[in-house]
Amino acid sequence: MSREERDARSRAYPDHHDPTGGIGGAAPAHSALTLRLVLAVFGLLVCTVGAIWTLVVGGPLWLVIVLVVLAVVAVVDLVVIARRKGRGEPG
């Protein structure tokens, strides 16, 4: 019996589940660390520039605090991404 026949036979069982198959038979998804890195850098830049600009024009202090907190979150995300990429995770 060939491998194809064995695979076809195993799929014939009603409770068979292929753990390597994704949704609708698509390939399993991988982590998109590079995209996450780009978005974190973009968020850090936008929040930092926004906080500085808001301080310069005399905007509300609560907005500056929110932007600084979001910039800190982006820095933490960058650290996590760097650690995961350093371990060799794909993405």
C-alpha positions as CSV (number, residue, x, y, z in Angstrom):
1,M,0.0,0.0,0.0
2,S,1.5,3.4,-1.0
3,R,1.7,6.4,1.3
4,E,-1.0,8.2,-0.7
5,E,-3.4,5.3,-0.2
6,R,-2.7,5.2,3.5
7,D,-3.2,8.9,3.8
8,A,-6.5,8.7,1.9
9,R,-7.6,5.8,4.1
10,S,-6.8,7.6,7.3
11,R,-8.8,10.6,6.1
12,A,-11.8,8.4,5.4
13,Y,-12.3,7.9,9.1
14,P,-15.0,10.3,10.4
15,D,-13.1,11.4,13.5
16,H,-9.7,11.9,11.7
17,H,-8.1,15.3,12.3
18,D,-4.9,16.3,10.6
19,P,-2.9,18.4,13.1
20,T,-0.7,19.8,10.3
21,G,-3.6,21.2,8.3
22,G,-4.8,24.7,9.0
23,I,-8.3,26.1,8.6
24,G,-9.8,24.8,5.4
25,G,-6.6,22.8,4.6
26,A,-4.4,25.9,4.6
27,A,-0.9,25.8,5.9
28,P,-0.4,26.6,9.6
29,A,0.3,30.3,10.4
30,H,3.6,31.5,11.6
31,S,4.4,34.4,13.9
32,A,4.8,37.7,12.1
33,L,7.5,39.1,14.3
34,T,8.9,41.4,11.6
35,L,5.5,43.0,11.0
36,R,5.1,43.4,14.8
37,L,8.6,45.0,14.9
38,V,7.7,47.5,12.3
39,L,4.4,48.4,13.9
40,A,6.0,48.8,17.4
41,V,8.7,51.1,15.9
42,F,6.0,53.1,14.2
43,G,3.9,53.4,17.4
44,L,6.9,54.4,19.4
45,L,7.8,57.2,16.9
46,V,4.2,58.5,16.6
47,C,3.6,58.5,20.3
48,T,7.0,60.1,21.1
49,V,6.6,62.8,18.5
50,G,2.9,63.3,19.6
51,A,3.8,63.7,23.3
52,I,6.6,66.2,22.5
53,W,4.4,68.2,20.1
54,T,1.5,68.2,22.7
55,L,3.9,69.6,25.3
56,V,5.3,72.3,23.0
57,V,1.9,73.6,21.9
58,G,0.6,73.5,25.5
59,G,-1.9,70.7,25.0
60,P,-3.7,68.8,27.8
61,L,-1.4,66.9,30.2
62,W,-3.6,63.8,30.2
63,L,-2.9,63.4,26.5
64,V,0.8,63.6,27.1
65,I,0.6,61.0,29.8
66,V,-1.4,58.7,27.5
67,L,1.1,59.1,24.7
68,V,4.0,58.4,27.0
69,V,2.4,55.3,28.4
70,L,1.8,54.0,24.9
71,A,5.4,54.8,24.0
72,V,6.5,52.7,27.0
73,V,4.3,49.8,25.9
74,A,5.9,50.0,22.4
75,V,9.4,49.9,24.0
76,V,8.4,46.8,26.1
77,D,7.0,45.2,22.9
78,L,10.3,45.9,21.1
79,V,12.2,44.2,23.9
80,V,10.0,41.1,23.7
81,I,10.4,41.0,19.9
82,A,14.1,41.3,20.2
83,R,14.3,38.4,22.7
84,R,12.1,36.2,20.5
85,K,14.1,37.0,17.4
86,G,17.3,36.3,19.4
87,R,16.1,32.8,20.2
88,G,15.7,32.2,16.4
89,E,11.9,32.2,16.2
90,P,10.7,32.6,12.6
91,G,8.9,35.7,11.5
